[in-house]
Amino acid sequence: MPYDTRAGFPVHWNEFGVGPEPALMLHPALAHSGAWTRLAGGLADRLRVVAPDMPGHGLSGDWDRRSDYHDQMTAIAASFI
C-alpha cells in the first residue's frame, strides 16, 4: 500500500493490474481507492491502474482546507501522470 507526499499532501493509493496501458482512477465522494478493486481486477491484463485516495478519504491525510479541494485533487492526480 503505497503512501507518500504528492503535490504537498500525504496521499495513499492502490495499484492494480499488469497490463501495458496506464490508467488513473479517481473515486467518487464518500468512497476510497479500494472502490475500484473489482473493476480494475477485471481489467488487470489490459491496464496498470493507479487509484489515489482523495484528501480526507481512505488512508490519505485529512484535507487541511488551505487550498481549494478541486485544485488540490487535480494536483495530486497530475502527480501520477
Backbone as JSON Lines, residues from 0, in Angstrom:
{"i":0,"aa":"M","n":[0.84,-1.17,0.0],"ca":[0.0,0.0,0.0],"c":[0.89,1.24,0.0]}
{"i":1,"aa":"P","n":[1.12,1.81,-1.16],"ca":[1.99,2.98,-1.25],"c":[1.4,4.21,-0.53]}
{"i":2,"aa":"Y","n":[2.3,4.98,0.05],"ca":[1.93,6.2,0.76],"c":[3.1,7.15,0.64]}
{"i":3,"aa":"D","n":[2.83,8.37,0.19],"ca":[3.9,9.35,0.0],"c":[3.28,10.74,-0.07]}
{"i":4,"aa":"T","n":[4.12,11.75,-0.12],"ca":[3.65,13.11,-0.3],"c":[3.54,13.38,-1.8]}
{"i":5,"aa":"R","n":[2.35,13.8,-2.22],"ca":[2.09,14.12,-3.62],"c":[1.47,15.5,-3.66]}
{"i":6,"aa":"A","n":[2.05,16.39,-4.43],"ca":[1.56,17.77,-4.54],"c":[1.46,18.41,-3.16]}
{"i":7,"aa":"G","n":[2.42,18.08,-2.29],"ca":[2.47,18.66,-0.95],"c":[1.47,18.08,0.03]}
{"i":8,"aa":"F","n":[0.87,16.94,-0.31],"ca":[-0.18,16.37,0.53],"c":[0.09,14.89,0.78]}
{"i":9,"aa":"P","n":[-0.16,14.39,2.0],"ca":[0.05,12.95,2.27],"c":[-1.03,12.1,1.59]}
{"i":10,"aa":"V","n":[-0.6,11.26,0.65],"ca":[-1.54,10.5,-0.18],"c":[-1.25,9.0,-0.11]}
{"i":11,"aa":"H","n":[-2.32,8.24,0.05],"ca":[-2.27,6.78,-0.09],"c":[-2.89,6.43,-1.44]}
{"i":12,"aa":"W","n":[-2.4,5.37,-2.06],"ca":[-3.02,4.93,-3.3],"c":[-2.9,3.41,-3.42]}
{"i":13,"aa":"N","n":[-3.73,2.86,-4.28],"ca":[-3.67,1.44,-4.63],"c":[-3.22,1.32,-6.06]}
{"i":14,"aa":"E","n":[-2.56,0.22,-6.34],"ca":[-2.13,-0.08,-7.7],"c":[-2.74,-1.43,-8.08]}
{"i":15,"aa":"F","n":[-3.27,-1.52,-9.29],"ca":[-3.91,-2.73,-9.77],"c":[-3.42,-3.05,-11.17]}
{"i":16,"aa":"G","n":[-3.36,-4.31,-11.5],"ca":[-3.12,-4.75,-12.87],"c":[-1.67,-4.74,-13.32]}
{"i":17,"aa":"V","n":[-1.46,-5.43,-14.42],"ca":[-0.12,-5.56,-15.01],"c":[-0.15,-5.3,-16.51]}
{"i":18,"aa":"G","n":[-1.25,-4.78,-16.99],"ca":[-1.41,-4.54,-18.43],"c":[-0.47,-3.48,-18.97]}
{"i":19,"aa":"P","n":[-0.42,-3.35,-20.28],"ca":[0.51,-2.42,-20.92],"c":[0.06,-0.96,-20.88]}
{"i":20,"aa":"E","n":[-1.23,-0.71,-20.66],"ca":[-1.73,0.67,-20.69],"c":[-1.88,1.24,-19.29]}
{"i":21,"aa":"P","n":[-1.36,2.46,-19.06],"ca":[-1.54,3.1,-17.75],"c":[-2.94,3.7,-17.63]}
{"i":22,"aa":"A","n":[-3.48,3.73,-16.42],"ca":[-4.79,4.34,-16.16],"c":[-4.79,4.96,-14.77]}
{"i":23,"aa":"L","n":[-5.53,6.03,-14.64],"ca":[-5.72,6.7,-13.35],"c":[-7.2,6.65,-13.03]}
{"i":24,"aa":"M","n":[-7.56,6.12,-11.87],"ca":[-8.96,6.03,-11.47],"c":[-9.17,6.86,-10.21]}
{"i":25,"aa":"L","n":[-10.1,7.8,-10.28],"ca":[-10.43,8.67,-9.15],"c":[-11.79,8.27,-8.61]}
{"i":26,"aa":"H","n":[-11.85,7.97,-7.33],"ca":[-13.1,7.52,-6.74],"c":[-14.08,8.67,-6.54]}
{"i":27,"aa":"P","n":[-15.37,8.36,-6.45],"ca":[-16.38,9.4,-6.17],"c":[-16.32,9.8,-4.7]}
{"i":28,"aa":"A","n":[-17.0,10.87,-4.37],"ca":[-17.06,11.32,-2.97],"c":[-17.63,10.2,-2.1]}
{"i":29,"aa":"L","n":[-17.27,10.21,-0.84],"ca":[-17.72,9.22,0.14],"c":[-17.23,7.82,-0.18]}
{"i":30,"aa":"A","n":[-16.12,7.7,-0.87],"ca":[-15.54,6.39,-1.19],"c":[-14.03,6.45,-0.92]}
{"i":31,"aa":"H","n":[-13.31,5.49,-1.44],"ca":[-11.85,5.45,-1.33],"c":[-11.32,4.64,-2.51]}
{"i":32,"aa":"S","n":[-10.02,4.57,-2.65],"ca":[-9.42,3.92,-3.82],"c":[-9.8,2.45,-3.94]}
{"i":33,"aa":"G","n":[-10.11,1.8,-2.84],"ca":[-10.5,0.39,-2.88],"c":[-11.8,0.15,-3.63]}
{"i":34,"aa":"A","n":[-12.56,1.22,-3.87],"ca":[-13.8,1.08,-4.62],"c":[-13.56,0.55,-6.03]}
{"i":35,"aa":"W","n":[-12.34,0.67,-6.51],"ca":[-12.01,0.24,-7.87],"c":[-11.52,-1.2,-7.94]}
{"i":36,"aa":"T","n":[-11.46,-1.92,-6.84],"ca":[-10.86,-3.25,-6.8],"c":[-11.46,-4.21,-7.83]}
{"i":37,"aa":"R","n":[-12.76,-4.34,-7.88],"ca":[-13.37,-5.3,-8.82],"c":[-13.2,-4.87,-10.27]}
{"i":38,"aa":"L","n":[-13.48,-3.61,-10.55],"ca":[-13.36,-3.13,-11.93],"c":[-11.92,-3.24,-12.42]}
{"i":39,"aa":"A","n":[-10.99,-2.73,-11.62],"ca":[-9.58,-2.78,-12.01],"c":[-9.09,-4.22,-12.12]}
{"i":40,"aa":"G","n":[-9.6,-5.1,-11.25],"ca":[-9.23,-6.51,-11.32],"c":[-9.67,-7.14,-12.62]}
{"i":41,"aa":"G","n":[-10.84,-6.77,-13.09],"ca":[-11.34,-7.29,-14.35],"c":[-10.58,-6.78,-15.56]}
{"i":42,"aa":"L","n":[-9.86,-5.7,-15.39],"ca":[-9.08,-5.1,-16.48],"c":[-7.57,-5.3,-16.28]}
{"i":43,"aa":"A","n":[-7.21,-6.14,-15.34],"ca":[-5.81,-6.28,-14.93],"c":[-4.86,-6.67,-16.05]}
{"i":44,"aa":"D","n":[-5.35,-7.42,-17.01],"ca":[-4.48,-7.83,-18.11],"c":[-4.32,-6.74,-19.17]}
{"i":45,"aa":"R","n":[-5.17,-5.72,-19.1],"ca":[-5.12,-4.63,-20.09],"c":[-4.58,-3.33,-19.53]}
{"i":46,"aa":"L","n":[-4.79,-3.1,-18.21],"ca":[-4.41,-1.82,-17.6],"c":[-3.49,-1.98,-16.41]}
{"i":47,"aa":"R","n":[-2.7,-0.95,-16.2],"ca":[-1.88,-0.77,-15.0],"c":[-2.47,0.45,-14.31]}
{"i":48,"aa":"V","n":[-3.27,0.23,-13.29],"ca":[-4.07,1.28,-12.66],"c":[-3.42,1.84,-11.41]}
{"i":49,"aa":"V","n":[-3.48,3.16,-11.28],"ca":[-3.16,3.85,-10.04],"c":[-4.45,4.52,-9.58]}
{"i":50,"aa":"A","n":[-4.81,4.3,-8.3],"ca":[-6.05,4.85,-7.75],"c":[-5.75,5.51,-6.4]}
{"i":51,"aa":"P","n":[-5.59,6.83,-6.38],"ca":[-5.29,7.51,-5.11],"c":[-6.55,7.75,-4.28]}
{"i":52,"aa":"D","n":[-6.37,7.78,-2.96],"ca":[-7.43,8.23,-2.06],"c":[-7.43,9.75,-2.06]}
{"i":53,"aa":"M","n":[-8.59,10.36,-2.2],"ca":[-8.69,11.81,-2.15],"c":[-8.41,12.31,-0.73]}
{"i":54,"aa":"P","n":[-8.05,13.58,-0.58],"ca":[-7.85,14.13,0.76],"c":[-9.08,13.9,1.64]}
{"i":55,"aa":"G","n":[-8.82,13.41,2.86],"ca":[-9.91,13.16,3.79],"c":[-10.63,11.85,3.55]}
{"i":56,"aa":"H","n":[-10.13,11.02,2.65],"ca":[-10.76,9.74,2.32],"c":[-9.74,8.62,2.45]}
{"i":57,"aa":"G","n":[-10.24,7.42,2.72],"ca":[-9.36,6.26,2.8],"c":[-8.22,6.49,3.77]}
{"i":58,"aa":"L","n":[-7.0,6.22,3.32],"ca":[-5.83,6.36,4.18],"c":[-5.0,7.61,3.89]}
{"i":59,"aa":"S","n":[-5.5,8.49,3.02],"ca":[-4.82,9.76,2.78],"c":[-5.03,10.69,3.97]}
{"i":60,"aa":"G","n":[-4.22,11.72,4.06],"ca":[-4.34,12.68,5.15],"c":[-5.64,13.46,5.09]}
{"i":61,"aa":"D","n":[-6.02,14.04,6.21],"ca":[-7.2,14.89,6.25],"c":[-6.99,16.13,5.4]}
{"i":62,"aa":"W","n":[-8.05,16.57,4.75],"ca":[-7.97,17.8,3.97],"c":[-7.77,18.96,4.93]}
{"i":63,"aa":"D","n":[-6.76,19.78,4.68],"ca":[-6.4,20.86,5.61],"c":[-7.14,22.17,5.33]}
{"i":64,"aa":"R","n":[-7.93,22.21,4.28],"ca":[-8.74,23.38,3.9],"c":[-7.9,24.62,3.57]}
{"i":65,"aa":"R","n":[-6.6,24.44,3.34],"ca":[-5.75,25.59,2.99],"c":[-5.83,25.91,1.51]}
{"i":66,"aa":"S","n":[-6.34,24.99,0.73],"ca":[-6.48,25.23,-0.71],"c":[-7.83,24.74,-1.17]}
{"i":67,"aa":"D","n":[-8.19,25.1,-2.38],"ca":[-9.42,24.63,-2.98],"c":[-9.32,23.11,-3.16]}
{"i":68,"aa":"Y","n":[-10.36,22.38,-2.76],"ca":[-10.34,20.92,-2.81],"c":[-10.11,20.42,-4.25]}
{"i":69,"aa":"H","n":[-10.83,20.98,-5.18],"ca":[-10.68,20.58,-6.58],"c":[-9.25,20.79,-7.07]}
{"i":70,"aa":"D","n":[-8.68,21.95,-6.76],"ca":[-7.31,22.24,-7.18],"c":[-6.32,21.27,-6.55]}
{"i":71,"aa":"Q","n":[-6.51,20.96,-5.27],"ca":[-5.65,20.02,-4.56],"c":[-5.72,18.64,-5.21]}
{"i":72,"aa":"M","n":[-6.92,18.16,-5.46],"ca":[-7.07,16.83,-6.06],"c":[-6.54,16.79,-7.48]}
{"i":73,"aa":"T","n":[-6.71,17.86,-8.23],"ca":[-6.18,17.93,-9.59],"c":[-4.66,17.85,-9.56]}
{"i":74,"aa":"A","n":[-4.03,18.53,-8.62],"ca":[-2.57,18.49,-8.49],"c":[-2.1,17.09,-8.07]}
{"i":75,"aa":"I","n":[-2.83,16.47,-7.18],"ca":[-2.48,15.1,-6.77],"c":[-2.6,14.16,-7.96]}
{"i":76,"aa":"A","n":[-3.7,14.23,-8.69],"ca":[-3.89,13.37,-9.86],"c":[-2.77,13.59,-10.89]}
{"i":77,"aa":"A","n":[-2.43,14.84,-11.12],"ca":[-1.37,15.16,-12.1],"c":[-0.02,14.59,-11.67]}
{"i":78,"aa":"S","n":[0.2,14.43,-10.37],"ca":[1.48,13.9,-9.9],"c":[1.67,12.43,-10.26]}
{"i":79,"aa":"F","n":[0.62,11.75,-10.65],"ca":[0.72,10.34,-11.04],"c":[0.9,10.17,-12.55]}
{"i":80,"aa":"I","n":[0.82,11.25,-13.3],"ca":[0.93,11.15,-14.76],"c":[2.38,11.27,-15.18]}
